[in-house]
Amino acid sequence: MGKVVPESRLTVETICESTVVEKLEHEISQTSHVSYVELRQRNLANGGPGDEAVKEEPSSSESSTGQWRPEANVRITRLETEGSFDWNKLLAKDPILLGEVSYAERSPLRYFIREIYSGNSLRSTISVGNEKKRQRVYNTMFHVPLRCERLILAGFFVCLDSFLSLLTLMPARIIMTIWSFLKTRQFQRPNAAELSDFGCFIILILGVTTLQLTDISLIYHFIRGQGTIKLYVVYNVLEIFDKLCQSFGEDVLQVLFSSAEGLANSSSDNMTFELMRFILDETIAIIAFIVHSFILLAQAVTLSTCIVAHNNALLALLVSNNFAEIKSNVFKRVSKDNLRSLVYHDIVERFHITAFMLFVLAQNLLEAEGPWFESFLTNALEVFMCEVFIDMIKHSFLTKFNEIKPDTYSEFLEDLSKQTLNENPEDHRKNLTFIPLAPACVVFRVMAPIYATLLPSGPLLWRLFWIISWSGLTYIMLAIWKVLVSLSLRSLATWYLNQRLERKQHKD
């Protein structure tokens, strides 16, 4: 019978017999197919004798075995001897054929050594990246944070320019309007811009007056006496109402400006209706912005409590509250427009934090005893840098999870530059919306006591002289800042738009 198969391999032969037979059948089938093709070509070349040979071959197969056999191109040769199952020869020819069996025969030590020299240790759970993955990592770590911070910084100065316009341009226009009326002694219907300025001026005056009647020390001690958990809830409630007031204040002020245009352009028959509507919208705006001013004042006092009182628990609470912002934003699906709204909200929030820092600085100047500046500077930088760090992480992973390219922030900056140059007045969806009325009320409220300490004691006229002098000096300083900020913004916006245009032309 030939070679005797060892008894230890009988089990392996039984398992793998079908696999080997199928492999051999496939090889024999291919060989038979090639032979058939060669015979067919010979038949065509010689004029037909080969065809008879091919036809006779199946008959001879049937006669020799007594059973039916397929044609030559699918003919299978039967394994007639056990010598065909010589596994050593088969494994020598095809080592991969019985890979699982060879693995089972190896020792654990050989398996471990093979794993050491077989490549990457984590190849079974993670694949090798490509250039796209590398670019994605670089975007998350470098490109998105830098472009996002550049956009937020530019937006901060746009908000500062609007804030300075409220404190410089609006009073100048009102004074010019009053002077024109006193000079001509004739009443002329004000235009829409003048009515809008008068409406904002009334809101500002009433807001500052209302905040002046507020006892900040009472709010300070109330917040300081609260527990950590309760303070956390209070601060979150204040943040939520701040966002609601921002959204509602935008609508209210737009309605007020619309009423101002309607009143300025109305006919004499319709003037009473337009005037009543303007008064109603002005009343709603006054209430809305006074409430918003109170909310910002409470937030500023809360931050002052954490910094001035040297309460590390409260300061850690505010820092952890910023980290909670990552959880609420990062794992959401956002579109490009939603990302624009989110980054614009971060710009406004950054400006509010700066106003709160000014409030805390003023409180320290008025009430702090002993060395306080170093501690204030350390805590203020901690809060501010934490806000910057949170924004960078938030936007980096927002763009990663939503597959948004870093160039999106460059497009936002391009739209902001056009807004600075007033090149897209019709597309208001791409504009940064910021209303400085409520922050201005808070700043006036905290700066008024500081100016009061600078006034000398004496007669009323002498004090009035110093009030006018300090007010005039402050106005001149604010006007200089306004001019510098506006011209710098316009110059940088023009330069950036030219750079974007050159880049687009280069790509095309």
C-alpha positions as CSV (number, residue, x, y, z in Angstrom):
1,M,0.0,0.0,0.0
2,G,3.0,2.3,0.1
3,K,4.0,4.5,3.0
4,V,2.2,4.0,6.3
5,V,0.8,7.1,7.8
6,P,1.8,7.7,11.4
7,E,-1.0,7.3,13.9
8,S,-0.5,10.8,15.4
9,R,-1.4,12.4,12.1
10,L,-4.7,10.4,11.4
11,T,-6.8,13.1,13.2
12,V,-5.1,15.9,11.2
13,E,-5.6,13.9,7.9
14,T,-9.3,13.5,8.6
15,I,-9.8,17.3,9.3
16,C,-7.8,18.5,6.3
17,E,-8.6,15.8,3.7
18,S,-11.5,17.7,2.2
19,T,-9.4,20.9,1.9
20,V,-6.5,19.2,0.2
21,V,-8.8,17.2,-2.2
22,E,-10.5,20.4,-3.2
23,K,-7.1,22.1,-3.8
24,L,-5.8,19.2,-5.8
25,E,-9.0,19.0,-7.8
26,H,-8.7,22.7,-8.6
27,E,-5.1,22.3,-9.8
28,I,-5.9,19.2,-11.9
29,S,-8.9,21.0,-13.4
30,Q,-6.7,23.9,-14.4
31,T,-4.1,21.5,-15.9
32,S,-6.8,19.6,-17.8
33,H,-8.3,22.8,-19.0
34,V,-4.9,23.9,-20.4
35,S,-4.5,20.5,-22.1
36,Y,-7.8,20.8,-23.7
37,V,-7.0,24.2,-25.0
38,E,-3.7,22.9,-26.5
39,L,-5.5,20.0,-28.1
40,R,-8.1,22.4,-29.6
41,Q,-5.4,24.6,-31.0
42,R,-3.6,21.6,-32.6
43,N,-6.9,20.5,-34.1
44,L,-7.5,23.9,-35.7
45,A,-3.9,23.9,-37.0
46,N,-3.9,20.4,-38.4
47,G,-7.4,20.3,-39.8
48,G,-9.3,18.1,-37.4
49,P,-7.6,15.0,-36.2
50,G,-7.1,16.4,-32.8
51,D,-10.8,16.8,-32.4
52,E,-11.4,13.1,-32.7
53,A,-8.8,12.5,-30.1
54,V,-10.6,14.8,-27.7
55,K,-13.9,13.2,-28.4
56,E,-12.5,9.7,-27.8
57,E,-11.0,10.6,-24.5
58,P,-14.2,10.6,-22.5
59,S,-15.2,7.3,-24.0
60,S,-12.0,5.7,-22.9
61,S,-12.5,7.0,-19.4
62,E,-16.0,5.6,-19.2
63,S,-14.9,2.2,-20.5
64,S,-12.0,1.9,-18.1
65,T,-13.9,2.7,-14.9
66,G,-17.4,1.7,-15.8
67,Q,-18.7,5.1,-14.6
68,W,-19.5,8.4,-16.1
69,R,-16.7,11.0,-16.1
70,P,-16.8,14.7,-17.0
71,E,-15.2,16.2,-20.0
72,A,-11.5,16.8,-20.1
73,N,-11.6,20.5,-19.0
74,V,-13.3,19.5,-15.7
75,R,-11.9,16.0,-15.2
76,I,-10.8,15.1,-11.7
77,T,-8.2,12.5,-10.9
78,R,-9.0,10.3,-8.0
79,L,-6.5,10.0,-5.2
80,E,-5.7,6.3,-5.4
81,T,-3.1,5.8,-2.7
82,E,-2.5,6.9,0.9
83,G,0.9,8.0,-0.3
84,S,-0.8,11.0,-1.8
85,F,-1.4,12.2,1.8
86,D,2.2,12.8,2.5
87,W,1.7,16.0,4.7
88,N,5.4,16.8,4.9
89,K,5.6,17.2,1.1
90,L,2.4,19.2,1.0
91,L,3.6,21.5,3.8
92,A,6.9,21.9,2.1
93,K,5.2,23.0,-1.1
94,D,2.5,25.2,0.6
95,P,3.3,26.2,4.2
96,I,0.3,28.5,4.5
97,L,-2.1,25.6,3.7
98,L,-2.1,24.3,7.3
99,G,-1.3,27.5,9.1
100,E,-3.7,26.8,11.9
101,V,-2.3,23.3,12.5
102,S,1.3,24.6,12.5
103,Y,0.2,27.2,15.1
104,A,-1.2,24.5,17.3
105,E,2.0,22.5,17.1
106,R,4.2,25.4,18.2
107,S,5.1,25.9,21.8
108,P,4.0,29.0,23.8
109,L,7.6,30.2,23.9
110,R,7.9,30.1,20.1
111,Y,4.6,31.8,19.7
112,F,5.6,34.6,22.1
113,I,9.0,35.1,20.3
114,R,7.2,35.1,16.9
115,E,4.8,37.8,18.2
116,I,7.8,39.9,19.4
117,Y,9.3,39.9,15.9
118,S,6.1,40.0,13.9
119,G,5.6,43.8,13.8
120,N,3.6,46.5,15.6
121,S,2.4,45.4,19.0
122,L,-1.1,46.9,18.5
123,R,-1.6,45.7,14.9
124,S,-4.6,43.6,15.9
125,T,-6.6,46.6,17.2
126,I,-5.5,49.6,15.3
127,S,-4.5,50.1,11.7
128,V,-1.7,52.2,10.2
129,G,-2.8,55.7,9.4
130,N,-2.2,57.7,6.2
131,E,-1.6,61.3,5.2
132,K,-5.2,62.2,5.8
133,K,-5.0,61.0,9.4
134,R,-1.8,63.0,9.9
135,Q,-3.4,66.2,8.6
136,R,-6.4,65.6,10.9
137,V,-4.2,65.4,13.9
138,Y,-2.3,68.6,12.9
139,N,-5.7,70.3,12.4
140,T,-6.9,69.3,15.9
141,M,-3.7,70.4,17.6
142,F,-2.5,73.4,15.7
143,H,-4.5,74.8,12.8
144,V,-8.0,74.9,14.4
145,P,-6.9,76.4,17.8
146,L,-4.8,79.1,16.1
147,R,-7.4,80.1,13.6
148,C,-10.2,80.0,16.2
149,E,-8.2,82.3,18.6
150,R,-7.4,84.6,15.7
151,L,-11.1,84.9,14.9
152,I,-12.1,85.4,18.6
153,L,-9.4,88.1,19.0
154,A,-10.6,89.9,15.9
155,G,-14.2,89.6,17.1
156,F,-13.2,90.9,20.5
157,F,-11.9,94.2,19.0
158,V,-15.0,94.4,16.8
159,C,-17.1,94.3,20.1
160,L,-14.7,96.8,21.7
161,D,-15.2,99.2,18.7
162,S,-19.0,98.9,19.1
163,F,-18.6,99.6,22.8
164,L,-16.5,102.7,22.2
165,S,-19.0,103.9,19.6
166,L,-21.7,103.8,22.2
167,L,-19.6,105.9,24.6
168,T,-18.2,108.4,22.1
169,L,-20.3,108.7,18.9
170,M,-23.7,108.5,20.4
171,P,-23.1,111.3,23.0
172,A,-21.6,113.4,20.2
173,R,-24.6,113.0,17.9
174,I,-27.0,113.8,20.7
175,I,-25.1,116.9,21.7
176,M,-25.0,118.1,18.1
177,T,-28.7,117.5,17.7
178,I,-29.5,119.5,20.8
179,W,-27.1,122.2,19.8
180,S,-28.8,122.5,16.4
181,F,-32.2,122.8,18.0
182,L,-31.0,125.5,20.4
183,K,-29.3,127.4,17.6
184,T,-32.2,127.4,15.2
185,R,-35.0,127.5,17.7
186,Q,-37.1,125.5,15.3
187,F,-38.2,122.0,15.8
188,Q,-37.4,119.6,13.0
189,R,-38.5,116.0,12.9
190,P,-35.4,113.9,13.8
191,N,-34.4,111.2,11.3
192,A,-34.2,107.5,12.0
193,A,-30.6,107.5,13.2
194,E,-31.2,110.3,15.7
195,L,-34.3,108.6,17.1
196,S,-32.3,105.4,17.4
197,D,-29.5,107.2,19.3
198,F,-32.0,108.9,21.6
199,G,-33.6,105.5,22.3
200,C,-30.3,103.9,23.2
201,F,-29.3,106.9,25.3
202,I,-32.4,106.7,27.4
203,I,-31.9,103.0,27.9
204,L,-28.3,103.7,29.0
205,I,-29.2,106.5,31.4
206,L,-32.1,104.5,33.0
207,G,-30.0,101.4,33.3
208,V,-27.1,103.2,35.0
209,T,-29.5,104.9,37.3
210,T,-31.2,101.7,38.3
211,L,-27.8,99.9,38.9
212,Q,-26.7,102.9,41.0
213,L,-29.6,102.2,43.4
214,T,-28.4,98.6,43.8
215,D,-26.4,97.7,46.8
216,I,-23.5,95.7,45.5
217,S,-22.2,94.8,49.0
218,L,-25.6,93.1,49.7
219,I,-25.3,90.9,46.6
220,Y,-21.6,90.2,47.4
221,H,-22.3,88.9,50.9
222,F,-25.4,87.0,49.8
223,I,-23.3,85.1,47.2
224,R,-20.4,84.6,49.5
225,G,-22.6,83.0,52.1
226,Q,-24.1,80.4,49.8
227,G,-22.9,76.9,49.7
228,T,-20.9,75.5,46.8
229,I,-23.6,73.5,45.2
230,K,-26.1,76.3,45.5
231,L,-23.6,78.8,44.0
232,Y,-23.0,76.4,41.1
233,V,-26.7,76.4,40.4
234,V,-27.0,80.2,40.7
235,Y,-24.1,80.8,38.3
236,N,-25.5,78.4,35.8
237,V,-28.9,80.0,36.0
238,L,-27.2,83.4,35.4
239,E,-25.4,82.1,32.4
240,I,-28.6,80.7,30.9
241,F,-30.5,84.0,31.4
242,D,-27.5,85.9,30.0
243,K,-27.9,83.9,26.7
244,L,-31.6,84.4,26.7
245,C,-31.3,88.1,27.3
246,Q,-28.7,88.4,24.5
247,S,-31.1,86.8,22.0
248,F,-34.1,88.7,23.2
249,G,-32.3,92.0,23.3
250,E,-31.2,91.7,19.7
251,D,-34.8,91.3,18.6
252,V,-36.0,94.1,20.9
253,L,-33.4,96.6,19.6
254,Q,-34.1,95.7,16.0
255,V,-37.8,96.3,16.6
256,L,-37.0,99.7,18.2
257,F,-34.9,100.7,15.2
258,S,-37.7,99.7,12.9
259,S,-40.1,101.9,14.9
260,A,-37.7,104.8,14.7
261,E,-37.6,104.5,10.9
262,G,-41.4,104.3,10.8
263,L,-41.8,107.4,13.0
264,A,-39.2,109.4,11.0
265,N,-40.8,108.5,7.7
266,S,-44.5,108.6,8.8
267,S,-47.0,111.0,7.4
268,S,-48.8,113.6,9.7
269,D,-52.0,111.5,9.7
270,N,-50.1,108.3,10.9
271,M,-47.7,110.0,13.2
272,T,-49.7,109.4,16.4
273,F,-49.8,105.6,15.8
274,E,-46.1,105.5,15.0
275,L,-45.2,107.6,18.1
276,M,-47.2,105.3,20.4
277,R,-45.6,102.2,18.8
278,F,-42.1,103.8,19.3
279,I,-42.9,104.5,23.0
280,L,-44.1,101.0,23.5
281,D,-41.0,99.5,21.9
282,E,-38.8,101.8,23.9
283,T,-40.5,100.7,27.2
284,I,-40.0,97.1,26.3
285,A,-36.3,97.7,25.5
286,I,-35.7,99.6,28.7
287,I,-37.2,96.7,30.8
288,A,-35.2,94.1,28.8
289,F,-31.9,95.8,29.1
290,I,-32.3,96.7,32.7
291,V,-32.9,93.0,33.5
292,H,-29.9,92.0,31.4
293,S,-27.8,94.6,33.2
294,F,-28.8,93.1,36.6
295,I,-27.8,89.6,35.3
296,L,-24.4,90.8,34.2
297,L,-23.9,92.6,37.5
298,A,-24.7,89.5,39.4
299,Q,-22.2,87.5,37.3
300,A,-19.6,90.1,37.9
301,V,-20.2,90.1,41.6
302,T,-19.9,86.3,41.6
303,L,-16.6,86.4,39.9
304,S,-15.5,89.2,42.3
305,T,-16.5,86.9,45.2
306,C,-14.2,84.1,43.9
307,I,-11.2,86.4,43.3
308,V,-11.4,88.9,46.1
309,A,-12.4,86.4,48.9
310,H,-9.5,84.0,48.0
311,N,-12.0,81.2,48.0
312,N,-10.3,78.4,46.0
313,A,-13.5,76.3,46.1
314,L,-15.6,78.9,44.4
315,L,-12.8,79.6,41.9
316,A,-12.5,75.9,41.1
317,L,-16.3,75.8,40.7
318,L,-16.2,78.4,38.0
319,V,-13.3,76.6,36.3
320,S,-15.1,73.3,36.4
321,N,-18.2,75.1,35.0
322,N,-16.2,76.1,32.0
323,F,-15.1,72.5,31.5
324,A,-18.7,71.4,31.6
325,E,-19.2,73.6,28.5
326,I,-17.1,71.0,26.6
327,K,-19.5,68.2,27.4
328,S,-22.5,70.2,26.3
329,N,-21.1,71.2,22.9
330,V,-18.4,68.8,21.7
331,F,-20.4,65.7,21.2
332,K,-23.2,67.4,19.2
333,R,-23.6,67.4,15.5
334,V,-23.2,70.9,14.3
335,S,-23.5,72.5,10.9
336,K,-21.4,75.3,9.5
337,D,-24.0,78.0,10.5
338,N,-24.3,76.5,14.0
339,L,-20.5,76.7,14.4
340,R,-20.6,80.3,13.3
341,S,-23.2,81.1,16.0
342,L,-21.2,79.2,18.6
343,V,-17.9,81.1,17.9
344,Y,-19.7,84.4,17.8
345,H,-21.2,83.6,21.2
346,D,-17.7,82.8,22.5
347,I,-16.6,86.2,21.2
348,V,-19.3,88.0,23.2
349,E,-18.6,85.9,26.2
350,R,-14.9,86.8,26.1
351,F,-15.8,90.5,26.0
352,H,-18.2,90.0,29.0
353,I,-15.4,88.3,31.0
354,T,-13.1,91.3,30.2
355,A,-15.8,93.7,31.5
356,F,-16.1,91.5,34.6
357,M,-12.4,91.7,35.2
358,L,-12.6,95.5,35.0
359,F,-15.4,95.4,37.6
360,V,-13.3,93.2,39.9
361,L,-10.3,95.6,39.5
362,A,-12.5,98.6,40.4
363,Q,-13.8,96.8,43.5
364,N,-10.2,96.1,44.6
365,L,-9.2,99.7,44.1
366,L,-12.1,100.8,46.2
367,E,-12.2,98.3,49.0
368,A,-9.1,96.1,49.1
369,E,-6.7,96.5,52.0
370,G,-3.0,95.4,51.9
371,P,-1.3,93.9,48.9
372,W,-3.9,92.7,46.5
373,F,-2.7,93.2,43.0
374,E,-0.6,90.1,42.7
375,S,-3.4,87.8,43.9
376,F,-5.9,89.6,41.7
377,L,-3.6,89.2,38.7
378,T,-3.0,85.5,39.3
379,N,-6.6,84.6,39.7
380,A,-7.7,86.8,36.8
381,L,-5.2,85.2,34.5
382,E,-6.3,81.8,35.7
383,V,-9.9,82.5,34.9
384,F,-9.1,84.1,31.5
385,M,-6.6,81.5,30.4
386,C,-9.0,78.7,31.4
387,E,-11.6,80.3,29.2
388,V,-9.2,80.5,26.3
389,F,-8.1,76.8,26.8
390,I,-11.7,75.7,27.0
391,D,-12.6,77.4,23.7
392,M,-9.6,75.9,22.0
393,I,-10.4,72.3,23.1
394,K,-14.1,72.8,22.3
395,H,-13.6,74.0,18.7
396,S,-10.8,71.6,18.0
397,F,-12.9,68.5,18.7
398,L,-16.1,70.1,17.3
399,T,-14.3,70.3,13.9
400,K,-12.8,66.8,14.4
401,F,-16.1,65.1,15.1
402,N,-18.0,67.0,12.4
403,E,-15.2,66.8,9.8
404,I,-15.1,70.6,9.4
405,K,-11.9,72.0,7.9
406,P,-9.9,74.7,9.6
407,D,-10.4,77.0,6.6
408,T,-14.0,77.5,7.8
409,Y,-12.7,79.8,10.5
410,S,-10.8,81.8,7.8
411,E,-14.1,82.1,6.0
412,F,-15.7,83.4,9.2
413,L,-12.9,85.9,9.6
414,E,-13.4,87.0,6.0
415,D,-17.1,87.6,6.7
416,L,-16.2,89.5,9.9
417,S,-13.7,91.7,7.9
418,K,-16.5,92.5,5.4
419,Q,-18.7,93.4,8.3
420,T,-16.0,95.8,9.6
421,L,-15.8,97.4,6.2
422,N,-19.6,97.4,5.8
423,E,-19.4,95.3,2.6
424,N,-22.2,92.9,3.4
425,P,-25.0,94.9,5.0
426,E,-27.7,92.7,3.5
427,D,-26.5,89.3,4.7
428,H,-27.2,89.7,8.4
429,R,-26.9,86.0,9.2
430,K,-23.1,86.3,8.7
431,N,-22.8,89.3,11.0
432,L,-21.5,89.3,14.5
433,T,-24.3,90.7,16.7
434,F,-23.2,92.5,19.9
435,I,-25.3,95.0,21.9
436,P,-23.0,96.9,24.3
437,L,-25.9,98.5,26.3
438,A,-25.9,96.1,29.3
439,P,-22.1,95.9,29.6
440,A,-21.9,99.7,29.4
441,C,-24.4,100.0,32.3
442,V,-22.2,97.7,34.4
443,V,-19.0,99.5,33.6
444,F,-20.6,102.9,34.4
445,R,-21.9,101.5,37.7
446,V,-18.5,100.4,38.8
447,M,-16.5,103.3,37.5
448,A,-18.7,106.0,39.0
449,P,-17.5,105.4,42.6
450,I,-13.8,105.6,41.4
451,Y,-14.4,109.0,39.8
452,A,-16.2,110.1,43.0
453,T,-13.1,109.5,45.0
454,L,-11.1,111.8,42.6
455,L,-13.4,114.7,43.2
456,P,-12.1,117.3,45.7
457,S,-14.2,118.5,48.6
458,G,-15.5,122.1,48.3
459,P,-18.3,124.2,46.9
460,L,-20.8,122.7,44.4
461,L,-19.4,124.8,41.5
462,W,-15.9,123.6,42.2
463,R,-17.0,120.0,42.3
464,L,-19.0,120.5,39.1
465,F,-16.0,121.9,37.4
466,W,-14.0,118.8,38.3
467,I,-16.8,116.6,37.2
468,I,-16.9,118.2,33.7
469,S,-13.1,118.2,33.6
470,W,-12.8,114.5,34.4
471,S,-15.7,113.7,32.0
472,G,-14.1,115.6,29.2
473,L,-10.7,114.0,29.8
474,T,-12.3,110.5,29.8
475,Y,-14.2,111.3,26.7
476,I,-11.1,112.4,24.9
477,M,-9.3,109.2,25.9
478,L,-12.2,107.1,24.8
479,A,-12.4,109.0,21.5
480,I,-8.7,108.4,20.9
481,W,-9.1,104.7,21.6
482,K,-12.1,104.6,19.3
483,V,-10.2,106.1,16.4
484,L,-7.2,103.8,16.9
485,V,-9.3,100.7,17.2
486,S,-11.5,101.5,14.2
487,L,-8.6,102.5,11.9
488,S,-6.6,99.4,12.9
489,L,-9.6,97.1,12.3
490,R,-10.3,98.6,8.9
491,S,-6.6,98.4,7.9
492,L,-6.3,94.8,9.0
493,A,-9.6,93.8,7.4
494,T,-8.6,95.3,4.1
495,W,-5.2,93.5,4.3
496,Y,-6.9,90.2,5.2
497,L,-9.4,90.4,2.4
498,N,-6.7,91.1,-0.1
499,Q,-4.8,88.1,1.1
500,R,-7.8,85.9,0.8
501,L,-8.4,87.2,-2.7
502,E,-4.9,86.4,-3.8
503,R,-5.1,83.0,-2.3
504,K,-8.3,82.2,-4.2
505,Q,-6.8,83.5,-7.5
506,H,-3.7,81.3,-6.9
507,K,-5.8,78.2,-6.3
508,D,-7.8,78.9,-9.5
